[in-house]
């Protein structure tokens, strides 16, 4: 079973575990956006787990498909651009409007 997925936790790191069941120990974290090909998959108490490199496991709810991750990144980029436009507009509040104005206190 080979399944390519992306670790994603809204920009936060994703925990990696020694195993997926009882007795698991935290062995590190991977960055949100880490792309991996699962080398194993398991179900434990109704939750899907994926084995990544070095026999580490991450919880399936902290992963998305590569297509979904591309959509998330595109939306984040669009949102960032929208925030820049709003910030620019807010910076103009209170400045006098002058037709053909050419100095910094006008827009």
Phi and psi restraints in degrees (range 20) as a CNS / XPLOR table:
assign (resid 1 and name C) (resid 2 and name N)
       (resid 2 and name CA) (resid 2 and name C) 1.0 -122.5 20.0 2
assign (resid 2 and name N) (resid 2 and name CA)
       (resid 2 and name C) (resid 3 and name N) 1.0 120.7 20.0 2
assign (resid 2 and name C) (resid 3 and name N)
       (resid 3 and name CA) (resid 3 and name C) 1.0 -136.6 20.0 2
assign (resid 3 and name N) (resid 3 and name CA)
       (resid 3 and name C) (resid 4 and name N) 1.0 120.4 20.0 2
assign (resid 3 and name C) (resid 4 and name N)
       (resid 4 and name CA) (resid 4 and name C) 1.0 -87.1 20.0 2
assign (resid 4 and name N) (resid 4 and name CA)
       (resid 4 and name C) (resid 5 and name N) 1.0 127.4 20.0 2
assign (resid 4 and name C) (resid 5 and name N)
       (resid 5 and name CA) (resid 5 and name C) 1.0 -140.9 20.0 2
assign (resid 5 and name N) (resid 5 and name CA)
       (resid 5 and name C) (resid 6 and name N) 1.0 173.3 20.0 2
assign (resid 5 and name C) (resid 6 and name N)
       (resid 6 and name CA) (resid 6 and name C) 1.0 -126.4 20.0 2
assign (resid 6 and name N) (resid 6 and name CA)
       (resid 6 and name C) (resid 7 and name N) 1.0 128.5 20.0 2
assign (resid 6 and name C) (resid 7 and name N)
       (resid 7 and name CA) (resid 7 and name C) 1.0 -68.4 20.0 2
assign (resid 7 and name N) (resid 7 and name CA)
       (resid 7 and name C) (resid 8 and name N) 1.0 128.1 20.0 2
assign (resid 7 and name C) (resid 8 and name N)
       (resid 8 and name CA) (resid 8 and name C) 1.0 -147.0 20.0 2
assign (resid 8 and name N) (resid 8 and name CA)
       (resid 8 and name C) (resid 9 and name N) 1.0 128.9 20.0 2
assign (resid 8 and name C) (resid 9 and name N)
       (resid 9 and name CA) (resid 9 and name C) 1.0 -145.0 20.0 2
assign (resid 9 and name N) (resid 9 and name CA)
       (resid 9 and name C) (resid 10 and name N) 1.0 54.5 20.0 2
assign (resid 9 and name C) (resid 10 and name N)
       (resid 10 and name CA) (resid 10 and name C) 1.0 50.4 20.0 2
assign (resid 10 and name N) (resid 10 and name CA)
       (resid 10 and name C) (resid 11 and name N) 1.0 43.9 20.0 2
assign (resid 10 and name C) (resid 11 and name N)
       (resid 11 and name CA) (resid 11 and name C) 1.0 88.6 20.0 2
assign (resid 11 and name N) (resid 11 and name CA)
       (resid 11 and name C) (resid 12 and name N) 1.0 -9.9 20.0 2
assign (resid 11 and name C) (resid 12 and name N)
       (resid 12 and name CA) (resid 12 and name C) 1.0 -91.2 20.0 2
assign (resid 12 and name N) (resid 12 and name CA)
       (resid 12 and name C) (resid 13 and name N) 1.0 161.4 20.0 2
assign (resid 12 and name C) (resid 13 and name N)
       (resid 13 and name CA) (resid 13 and name C) 1.0 -70.8 20.0 2
assign (resid 13 and name N) (resid 13 and name CA)
       (resid 13 and name C) (resid 14 and name N) 1.0 156.0 20.0 2
assign (resid 13 and name C) (resid 14 and name N)
       (resid 14 and name CA) (resid 14 and name C) 1.0 -110.9 20.0 2
assign (resid 14 and name N) (resid 14 and name CA)
       (resid 14 and name C) (resid 15 and name N) 1.0 129.9 20.0 2
assign (resid 14 and name C) (resid 15 and name N)
       (resid 15 and name CA) (resid 15 and name C) 1.0 -69.3 20.0 2
assign (resid 15 and name N) (resid 15 and name CA)
       (resid 15 and name C) (resid 16 and name N) 1.0 142.3 20.0 2
assign (resid 15 and name C) (resid 16 and name N)
       (resid 16 and name CA) (resid 16 and name C) 1.0 -115.9 20.0 2
assign (resid 16 and name N) (resid 16 and name CA)
       (resid 16 and name C) (resid 17 and name N) 1.0 138.7 20.0 2
assign (resid 16 and name C) (resid 17 and name N)
       (resid 17 and name CA) (resid 17 and name C) 1.0 -121.4 20.0 2
assign (resid 17 and name N) (resid 17 and name CA)
       (resid 17 and name C) (resid 18 and name N) 1.0 160.2 20.0 2
assign (resid 17 and name C) (resid 18 and name N)
       (resid 18 and name CA) (resid 18 and name C) 1.0 -69.7 20.0 2
assign (resid 18 and name N) (resid 18 and name CA)
       (resid 18 and name C) (resid 19 and name N) 1.0 -30.7 20.0 2
assign (resid 18 and name C) (resid 19 and name N)
       (resid 19 and name CA) (resid 19 and name C) 1.0 -154.9 20.0 2
assign (resid 19 and name N) (resid 19 and name CA)
       (resid 19 and name C) (resid 20 and name N) 1.0 178.5 20.0 2
assign (resid 19 and name C) (resid 20 and name N)
       (resid 20 and name CA) (resid 20 and name C) 1.0 -103.4 20.0 2
assign (resid 20 and name N) (resid 20 and name CA)
       (resid 20 and name C) (resid 21 and name N) 1.0 -7.9 20.0 2
assign (resid 20 and name C) (resid 21 and name N)
       (resid 21 and name CA) (resid 21 and name C) 1.0 -109.6 20.0 2
assign (resid 21 and name N) (resid 21 and name CA)
       (resid 21 and name C) (resid 22 and name N) 1.0 -153.2 20.0 2
assign (resid 21 and name C) (resid 22 and name N)
       (resid 22 and name CA) (resid 22 and name C) 1.0 -63.1 20.0 2
assign (resid 22 and name N) (resid 22 and name CA)
       (resid 22 and name C) (resid 23 and name N) 1.0 145.1 20.0 2
assign (resid 22 and name C) (resid 23 and name N)
       (resid 23 and name CA) (resid 23 and name C) 1.0 82.6 20.0 2
assign (resid 23 and name N) (resid 23 and name CA)
       (resid 23 and name C) (resid 24 and name N) 1.0 10.3 20.0 2
assign (resid 23 and name C) (resid 24 and name N)
       (resid 24 and name CA) (resid 24 and name C) 1.0 -69.8 20.0 2
assign (resid 24 and name N) (resid 24 and name CA)
       (resid 24 and name C) (resid 25 and name N) 1.0 148.2 20.0 2
assign (resid 24 and name C) (resid 25 and name N)
       (resid 25 and name CA) (resid 25 and name C) 1.0 -127.3 20.0 2
assign (resid 25 and name N) (resid 25 and name CA)
       (resid 25 and name C) (resid 26 and name N) 1.0 143.8 20.0 2
assign (resid 25 and name C) (resid 26 and name N)
       (resid 26 and name CA) (resid 26 and name C) 1.0 -69.9 20.0 2
assign (resid 26 and name N) (resid 26 and name CA)
       (resid 26 and name C) (resid 27 and name N) 1.0 125.4 20.0 2
assign (resid 26 and name C) (resid 27 and name N)
       (resid 27 and name CA) (resid 27 and name C) 1.0 -116.8 20.0 2
assign (resid 27 and name N) (resid 27 and name CA)
       (resid 27 and name C) (resid 28 and name N) 1.0 0.4 20.0 2
assign (resid 27 and name C) (resid 28 and name N)
       (resid 28 and name CA) (resid 28 and name C) 1.0 153.8 20.0 2
assign (resid 28 and name N) (resid 28 and name CA)
       (resid 28 and name C) (resid 29 and name N) 1.0 -168.2 20.0 2
assign (resid 28 and name C) (resid 29 and name N)
       (resid 29 and name CA) (resid 29 and name C) 1.0 -140.8 20.0 2
assign (resid 29 and name N) (resid 29 and name CA)
       (resid 29 and name C) (resid 30 and name N) 1.0 155.3 20.0 2
assign (resid 29 and name C) (resid 30 and name N)
       (resid 30 and name CA) (resid 30 and name C) 1.0 -118.7 20.0 2
assign (resid 30 and name N) (resid 30 and name CA)
       (resid 30 and name C) (resid 31 and name N) 1.0 150.3 20.0 2
assign (resid 30 and name C) (resid 31 and name N)
       (resid 31 and name CA) (resid 31 and name C) 1.0 -67.9 20.0 2
assign (resid 31 and name N) (resid 31 and name CA)
       (resid 31 and name C) (resid 32 and name N) 1.0 145.8 20.0 2
assign (resid 31 and name C) (resid 32 and name N)
       (resid 32 and name CA) (resid 32 and name C) 1.0 -63.1 20.0 2
assign (resid 32 and name N) (resid 32 and name CA)
       (resid 32 and name C) (resid 33 and name N) 1.0 128.2 20.0 2
assign (resid 32 and name C) (resid 33 and name N)
       (resid 33 and name CA) (resid 33 and name C) 1.0 105.9 20.0 2
assign (resid 33 and name N) (resid 33 and name CA)
       (resid 33 and name C) (resid 34 and name N) 1.0 -3.9 20.0 2
assign (resid 33 and name C) (resid 34 and name N)
       (resid 34 and name CA) (resid 34 and name C) 1.0 -68.1 20.0 2
assign (resid 34 and name N) (resid 34 and name CA)
       (resid 34 and name C) (resid 35 and name N) 1.0 119.2 20.0 2
assign (resid 34 and name C) (resid 35 and name N)
       (resid 35 and name CA) (resid 35 and name C) 1.0 -91.6 20.0 2
assign (resid 35 and name N) (resid 35 and name CA)
       (resid 35 and name C) (resid 36 and name N) 1.0 133.3 20.0 2
assign (resid 35 and name C) (resid 36 and name N)
       (resid 36 and name CA) (resid 36 and name C) 1.0 -143.3 20.0 2
assign (resid 36 and name N) (resid 36 and name CA)
       (resid 36 and name C) (resid 37 and name N) 1.0 157.9 20.0 2
assign (resid 36 and name C) (resid 37 and name N)
       (resid 37 and name CA) (resid 37 and name C) 1.0 -108.2 20.0 2
assign (resid 37 and name N) (resid 37 and name CA)
       (resid 37 and name C) (resid 38 and name N) 1.0 115.4 20.0 2
assign (resid 37 and name C) (resid 38 and name N)
       (resid 38 and name CA) (resid 38 and name C) 1.0 -65.2 20.0 2
assign (resid 38 and name N) (resid 38 and name CA)
       (resid 38 and name C) (resid 39 and name N) 1.0 131.7 20.0 2
assign (resid 38 and name C) (resid 39 and name N)
       (resid 39 and name CA) (resid 39 and name C) 1.0 -100.0 20.0 2
assign (resid 39 and name N) (resid 39 and name CA)
       (resid 39 and name C) (resid 40 and name N) 1.0 -0.9 20.0 2
assign (resid 39 and name C) (resid 40 and name N)
       (resid 40 and name CA) (resid 40 and name C) 1.0 -167.4 20.0 2
assign (resid 40 and name N) (resid 40 and name CA)
       (resid 40 and name C) (resid 41 and name N) 1.0 158.5 20.0 2
assign (resid 40 and name C) (resid 41 and name N)
       (resid 41 and name CA) (resid 41 and name C) 1.0 -143.1 20.0 2
assign (resid 41 and name N) (resid 41 and name CA)
       (resid 41 and name C) (resid 42 and name N) 1.0 140.6 20.0 2
assign (resid 41 and name C) (resid 42 and name N)
       (resid 42 and name CA) (resid 42 and name C) 1.0 -143.7 20.0 2
assign (resid 42 and name N) (resid 42 and name CA)
       (resid 42 and name C) (resid 43 and name N) 1.0 154.8 20.0 2
assign (resid 42 and name C) (resid 43 and name N)
       (resid 43 and name CA) (resid 43 and name C) 1.0 -110.5 20.0 2
assign (resid 43 and name N) (resid 43 and name CA)
       (resid 43 and name C) (resid 44 and name N) 1.0 132.5 20.0 2
assign (resid 43 and name C) (resid 44 and name N)
       (resid 44 and name CA) (resid 44 and name C) 1.0 -143.6 20.0 2
assign (resid 44 and name N) (resid 44 and name CA)
       (resid 44 and name C) (resid 45 and name N) 1.0 118.9 20.0 2
assign (resid 44 and name C) (resid 45 and name N)
       (resid 45 and name CA) (resid 45 and name C) 1.0 51.7 20.0 2
assign (resid 45 and name N) (resid 45 and name CA)
       (resid 45 and name C) (resid 46 and name N) 1.0 44.0 20.0 2
assign (resid 45 and name C) (resid 46 and name N)
       (resid 46 and name CA) (resid 46 and name C) 1.0 77.2 20.0 2
assign (resid 46 and name N) (resid 46 and name CA)
       (resid 46 and name C) (resid 47 and name N) 1.0 7.7 20.0 2
assign (resid 46 and name C) (resid 47 and name N)
       (resid 47 and name CA) (resid 47 and name C) 1.0 -115.3 20.0 2
assign (resid 47 and name N) (resid 47 and name CA)
       (resid 47 and name C) (resid 48 and name N) 1.0 142.0 20.0 2
assign (resid 47 and name C) (resid 48 and name N)
       (resid 48 and name CA) (resid 48 and name C) 1.0 -91.5 20.0 2
assign (resid 48 and name N) (resid 48 and name CA)
       (resid 48 and name C) (resid 49 and name N) 1.0 135.2 20.0 2
assign (resid 48 and name C) (resid 49 and name N)
       (resid 49 and name CA) (resid 49 and name C) 1.0 -121.8 20.0 2
assign (resid 49 and name N) (resid 49 and name CA)
       (resid 49 and name C) (resid 50 and name N) 1.0 145.6 20.0 2
assign (resid 49 and name C) (resid 50 and name N)
       (resid 50 and name CA) (resid 50 and name C) 1.0 -119.2 20.0 2
assign (resid 50 and name N) (resid 50 and name CA)
       (resid 50 and name C) (resid 51 and name N) 1.0 134.9 20.0 2
assign (resid 50 and name C) (resid 51 and name N)
       (resid 51 and name CA) (resid 51 and name C) 1.0 -87.6 20.0 2
assign (resid 51 and name N) (resid 51 and name CA)
       (resid 51 and name C) (resid 52 and name N) 1.0 128.4 20.0 2
assign (resid 51 and name C) (resid 52 and name N)
       (resid 52 and name CA) (resid 52 and name C) 1.0 -112.4 20.0 2
assign (resid 52 and name N) (resid 52 and name CA)
       (resid 52 and name C) (resid 53 and name N) 1.0 -164.8 20.0 2
assign (resid 52 and name C) (resid 53 and name N)
       (resid 53 and name CA) (resid 53 and name C) 1.0 -53.5 20.0 2
assign (resid 53 and name N) (resid 53 and name CA)
       (resid 53 and name C) (resid 54 and name N) 1.0 154.9 20.0 2
assign (resid 53 and name C) (resid 54 and name N)
       (resid 54 and name CA) (resid 54 and name C) 1.0 55.3 20.0 2
assign (resid 54 and name N) (resid 54 and name CA)
       (resid 54 and name C) (resid 55 and name N) 1.0 32.5 20.0 2
assign (resid 54 and name C) (resid 55 and name N)
       (resid 55 and name CA) (resid 55 and name C) 1.0 58.0 20.0 2
assign (resid 55 and name N) (resid 55 and name CA)
       (resid 55 and name C) (resid 56 and name N) 1.0 32.2 20.0 2
assign (resid 55 and name C) (resid 56 and name N)
       (resid 56 and name CA) (resid 56 and name C) 1.0 -94.4 20.0 2
assign (resid 56 and name N) (resid 56 and name CA)
       (resid 56 and name C) (resid 57 and name N) 1.0 151.8 20.0 2
assign (resid 56 and name C) (resid 57 and name N)
       (resid 57 and name CA) (resid 57 and name C) 1.0 -121.4 20.0 2
assign (resid 57 and name N) (resid 57 and name CA)
       (resid 57 and name C) (resid 58 and name N) 1.0 141.3 20.0 2
assign (resid 57 and name C) (resid 58 and name N)
       (resid 58 and name CA) (resid 58 and name C) 1.0 -128.7 20.0 2
assign (resid 58 and name N) (resid 58 and name CA)
       (resid 58 and name C) (resid 59 and name N) 1.0 150.4 20.0 2
assign (resid 58 and name C) (resid 59 and name N)
       (resid 59 and name CA) (resid 59 and name C) 1.0 -72.9 20.0 2
assign (resid 59 and name N) (resid 59 and name CA)
       (resid 59 and name C) (resid 60 and name N) 1.0 133.6 20.0 2
assign (resid 59 and name C) (resid 60 and name N)
       (resid 60 and name CA) (resid 60 and name C) 1.0 -59.8 20.0 2
assign (resid 60 and name N) (resid 60 and name CA)
       (resid 60 and name C) (resid 61 and name N) 1.0 -29.0 20.0 2
assign (resid 60 and name C) (resid 61 and name N)
       (resid 61 and name CA) (resid 61 and name C) 1.0 -68.3 20.0 2
assign (resid 61 and name N) (resid 61 and name CA)
       (resid 61 and name C) (resid 62 and name N) 1.0 -14.3 20.0 2
assign (resid 61 and name C) (resid 62 and name N)
       (resid 62 and name CA) (resid 62 and name C) 1.0 -99.3 20.0 2
assign (resid 62 and name N) (resid 62 and name CA)
       (resid 62 and name C) (resid 63 and name N) 1.0 24.2 20.0 2
assign (resid 62 and name C) (resid 63 and name N)
       (resid 63 and name CA) (resid 63 and name C) 1.0 -133.4 20.0 2
assign (resid 63 and name N) (resid 63 and name CA)
       (resid 63 and name C) (resid 64 and name N) 1.0 156.9 20.0 2
assign (resid 63 and name C) (resid 64 and name N)
       (resid 64 and name CA) (resid 64 and name C) 1.0 -138.4 20.0 2
assign (resid 64 and name N) (resid 64 and name CA)
       (resid 64 and name C) (resid 65 and name N) 1.0 165.0 20.0 2
assign (resid 64 and name C) (resid 65 and name N)
       (resid 65 and name CA) (resid 65 and name C) 1.0 -71.1 20.0 2
assign (resid 65 and name N) (resid 65 and name CA)
       (resid 65 and name C) (resid 66 and name N) 1.0 161.2 20.0 2
assign (resid 65 and name C) (resid 66 and name N)
       (resid 66 and name CA) (resid 66 and name C) 1.0 -63.5 20.0 2
assign (resid 66 and name N) (resid 66 and name CA)
       (resid 66 and name C) (resid 67 and name N) 1.0 -34.9 20.0 2
assign (resid 66 and name C) (resid 67 and name N)
       (resid 67 and name CA) (resid 67 and name C) 1.0 -65.6 20.0 2
assign (resid 67 and name N) (resid 67 and name CA)
       (resid 67 and name C) (resid 68 and name N) 1.0 -44.7 20.0 2
assign (resid 67 and name C) (resid 68 and name N)
       (resid 68 and name CA) (resid 68 and name C) 1.0 -63.4 20.0 2
assign (resid 68 and name N) (resid 68 and name CA)
       (resid 68 and name C) (resid 69 and name N) 1.0 -39.9 20.0 2
assign (resid 68 and name C) (resid 69 and name N)
       (resid 69 and name CA) (resid 69 and name C) 1.0 -64.7 20.0 2
assign (resid 69 and name N) (resid 69 and name CA)
       (resid 69 and name C) (resid 70 and name N) 1.0 -40.0 20.0 2
assign (resid 69 and name C) (resid 70 and name N)
       (resid 70 and name CA) (resid 70 and name C) 1.0 -61.0 20.0 2
assign (resid 70 and name N) (resid 70 and name CA)
       (resid 70 and name C) (resid 71 and name N) 1.0 -39.5 20.0 2
assign (resid 70 and name C) (resid 71 and name N)
       (resid 71 and name CA) (resid 71 and name C) 1.0 -64.9 20.0 2
assign (resid 71 and name N) (resid 71 and name CA)
       (resid 71 and name C) (resid 72 and name N) 1.0 -42.3 20.0 2
assign (resid 71 and name C) (resid 72 and name N)
       (resid 72 and name CA) (resid 72 and name C) 1.0 -62.3 20.0 2
assign (resid 72 and name N) (resid 72 and name CA)
       (resid 72 and name C) (resid 73 and name N) 1.0 -45.0 20.0 2
assign (resid 72 and name C) (resid 73 and name N)
       (resid 73 and name CA) (resid 73 and name C) 1.0 -63.9 20.0 2
assign (resid 73 and name N) (resid 73 and name CA)
       (resid 73 and name C) (resid 74 and name N) 1.0 -40.8 20.0 2
assign (resid 73 and name C) (resid 74 and name N)
       (resid 74 and name CA) (resid 74 and name C) 1.0 -63.8 20.0 2
assign (resid 74 and name N) (resid 74 and name CA)
       (resid 74 and name C) (resid 75 and name N) 1.0 -41.7 20.0 2
assign (resid 74 and name C) (resid 75 and name N)
       (resid 75 and name CA) (resid 75 and name C) 1.0 -65.0 20.0 2
assign (resid 75 and name N) (resid 75 and name CA)
       (resid 75 and name C) (resid 76 and name N) 1.0 -40.3 20.0 2
assign (resid 75 and name C) (resid 76 and name N)
       (resid 76 and name CA) (resid 76 and name C) 1.0 -63.8 20.0 2
assign (resid 76 and name N) (resid 76 and name CA)
       (resid 76 and name C) (resid 77 and name N) 1.0 -39.7 20.0 2
assign (resid 76 and name C) (resid 77 and name N)
       (resid 77 and name CA) (resid 77 and name C) 1.0 -64.8 20.0 2
assign (resid 77 and name N) (resid 77 and name CA)
       (resid 77 and name C) (resid 78 and name N) 1.0 -43.4 20.0 2
assign (resid 77 and name C) (resid 78 and name N)
       (resid 78 and name CA) (resid 78 and name C) 1.0 -62.4 20.0 2
assign (resid 78 and name N) (resid 78 and name CA)
       (resid 78 and name C) (resid 79 and name N) 1.0 -44.2 20.0 2
assign (resid 78 and name C) (resid 79 and name N)
       (resid 79 and name CA) (resid 79 and name C) 1.0 -62.2 20.0 2
assign (resid 79 and name N) (resid 79 and name CA)
       (resid 79 and name C) (resid 80 and name N) 1.0 -41.1 20.0 2
assign (resid 79 and name C) (resid 80 and name N)
       (resid 80 and name CA) (resid 80 and name C) 1.0 -62.6 20.0 2
assign (resid 80 and name N) (resid 80 and name CA)
       (resid 80 and name C) (resid 81 and name N) 1.0 -41.4 20.0 2
assign (resid 80 and name C) (resid 81 and name N)
       (resid 81 and name CA) (resid 81 and name C) 1.0 -64.9 20.0 2
assign (resid 81 and name N) (resid 81 and name CA)
       (resid 81 and name C) (resid 82 and name N) 1.0 -40.7 20.0 2
assign (resid 81 and name C) (resid 82 and name N)
       (resid 82 and name CA) (resid 82 and name C) 1.0 -63.0 20.0 2
assign (resid 82 and name N) (resid 82 and name CA)
       (resid 82 and name C) (resid 83 and name N) 1.0 -40.4 20.0 2
assign (resid 82 and name C) (resid 83 and name N)
       (resid 83 and name CA) (resid 83 and name C) 1.0 -64.7 20.0 2
assign (resid 83 and name N) (resid 83 and name CA)
       (resid 83 and name C) (resid 84 and name N) 1.0 -36.0 20.0 2
assign (resid 83 and name C) (resid 84 and name N)
       (resid 84 and name CA) (resid 84 and name C) 1.0 -65.4 20.0 2
assign (resid 84 and name N) (resid 84 and name CA)
       (resid 84 and name C) (resid 85 and name N) 1.0 -40.4 20.0 2
assign (resid 84 and name C) (resid 85 and name N)
       (resid 85 and name CA) (resid 85 and name C) 1.0 -64.4 20.0 2
assign (resid 85 and name N) (resid 85 and name CA)
       (resid 85 and name C) (resid 86 and name N) 1.0 -44.8 20.0 2
assign (resid 85 and name C) (resid 86 and name N)
       (resid 86 and name CA) (resid 86 and name C) 1.0 -63.5 20.0 2
assign (resid 86 and name N) (resid 86 and name CA)
       (resid 86 and name C) (resid 87 and name N) 1.0 -41.2 20.0 2
assign (resid 86 and name C) (resid 87 and name N)
       (resid 87 and name CA) (resid 87 and name C) 1.0 -62.5 20.0 2
assign (resid 87 and name N) (resid 87 and name CA)
       (resid 87 and name C) (resid 88 and name N) 1.0 -40.7 20.0 2
assign (resid 87 and name C) (resid 88 and name N)
       (resid 88 and name CA) (resid 88 and name C) 1.0 -63.2 20.0 2
assign (resid 88 and name N) (resid 88 and name CA)
       (resid 88 and name C) (resid 89 and name N) 1.0 -44.6 20.0 2
assign (resid 88 and name C) (resid 89 and name N)
       (resid 89 and name CA) (resid 89 and name C) 1.0 -63.1 20.0 2
assign (resid 89 and name N) (resid 89 and name CA)
       (resid 89 and name C) (resid 90 and name N) 1.0 -42.9 20.0 2
assign (resid 89 and name C) (resid 90 and name N)
       (resid 90 and name CA) (resid 90 and name C) 1.0 -64.4 20.0 2
assign (resid 90 and name N) (resid 90 and name CA)
       (resid 90 and name C) (resid 91 and name N) 1.0 -30.9 20.0 2
assign (resid 90 and name C) (resid 91 and name N)
       (resid 91 and name CA) (resid 91 and name C) 1.0 -67.8 20.0 2
assign (resid 91 and name N) (resid 91 and name CA)
       (resid 91 and name C) (resid 92 and name N) 1.0 -19.6 20.0 2
assign (resid 91 and name C) (resid 92 and name N)
       (resid 92 and name CA) (resid 92 and name C) 1.0 -89.1 20.0 2
assign (resid 92 and name N) (resid 92 and name CA)
       (resid 92 and name C) (resid 93 and name N) 1.0 -11.9 20.0 2
assign (resid 92 and name C) (resid 93 and name N)
       (resid 93 and name CA) (resid 93 and name C) 1.0 -62.0 20.0 2
assign (resid 93 and name N) (resid 93 and name CA)
       (resid 93 and name C) (resid 94 and name N) 1.0 129.7 20.0 2
assign (resid 93 and name C) (resid 94 and name N)
       (resid 94 and name CA) (resid 94 and name C) 1.0 94.7 20.0 2
assign (resid 94 and name N) (resid 94 and name CA)
       (resid 94 and name C) (resid 95 and name N) 1.0 -14.1 20.0 2
assign (resid 94 and name C) (resid 95 and name N)
       (resid 95 and name CA) (resid 95 and name C) 1.0 -82.0 20.0 2
assign (resid 95 and name N) (resid 95 and name CA)
       (resid 95 and name C) (resid 96 and name N) 1.0 142.9 20.0 2
assign (resid 95 and name C) (resid 96 and name N)
       (resid 96 and name CA) (resid 96 and name C) 1.0 -71.5 20.0 2
assign (resid 96 and name N) (resid 96 and name CA)
       (resid 96 and name C) (resid 97 and name N) 1.0 140.1 20.0 2
assign (resid 96 and name C) (resid 97 and name N)
       (resid 97 and name CA) (resid 97 and name C) 1.0 -90.7 20.0 2
assign (resid 97 and name N) (resid 97 and name CA)
       (resid 97 and name C) (resid 98 and name N) 1.0 126.1 20.0 2
assign (resid 97 and name C) (resid 98 and name N)
       (resid 98 and name CA) (resid 98 and name C) 1.0 -130.5 20.0 2
assign (resid 98 and name N) (resid 98 and name CA)
       (resid 98 and name C) (resid 99 and name N) 1.0 123.9 20.0 2
assign (resid 98 and name C) (resid 99 and name N)
       (resid 99 and name CA) (resid 99 and name C) 1.0 -61.1 20.0 2
assign (resid 99 and name N) (resid 99 and name CA)
       (resid 99 and name C) (resid 100 and name N) 1.0 121.1 20.0 2
assign (resid 99 and name C) (resid 100 and name N)
       (resid 100 and name CA) (resid 100 and name C) 1.0 74.6 20.0 2
assign (resid 100 and name N) (resid 100 and name CA)
       (resid 100 and name C) (resid 101 and name N) 1.0 17.5 20.0 2
assign (resid 100 and name C) (resid 101 and name N)
       (resid 101 and name CA) (resid 101 and name C) 1.0 -60.3 20.0 2
assign (resid 101 and name N) (resid 101 and name CA)
       (resid 101 and name C) (resid 102 and name N) 1.0 149.1 20.0 2
assign (resid 101 and name C) (resid 102 and name N)
       (resid 102 and name CA) (resid 102 and name C) 1.0 -139.0 20.0 2
assign (resid 102 and name N) (resid 102 and name CA)
       (resid 102 and name C) (resid 103 and name N) 1.0 28.6 20.0 2
assign (resid 102 and name C) (resid 103 and name N)
       (resid 103 and name CA) (resid 103 and name C) 1.0 -135.0 20.0 2
assign (resid 103 and name N) (resid 103 and name CA)
       (resid 103 and name C) (resid 104 and name N) 1.0 167.7 20.0 2
assign (resid 103 and name C) (resid 104 and name N)
       (resid 104 and name CA) (resid 104 and name C) 1.0 -70.2 20.0 2
assign (resid 104 and name N) (resid 104 and name CA)
       (resid 104 and name C) (resid 105 and name N) 1.0 -14.7 20.0 2
assign (resid 104 and name C) (resid 105 and name N)
       (resid 105 and name CA) (resid 105 and name C) 1.0 -92.3 20.0 2
assign (resid 105 and name N) (resid 105 and name CA)
       (resid 105 and name C) (resid 106 and name N) 1.0 6.3 20.0 2
assign (resid 105 and name C) (resid 106 and name N)
       (resid 106 and name CA) (resid 106 and name C) 1.0 -125.8 20.0 2
assign (resid 106 and name N) (resid 106 and name CA)
       (resid 106 and name C) (resid 107 and name N) 1.0 161.8 20.0 2
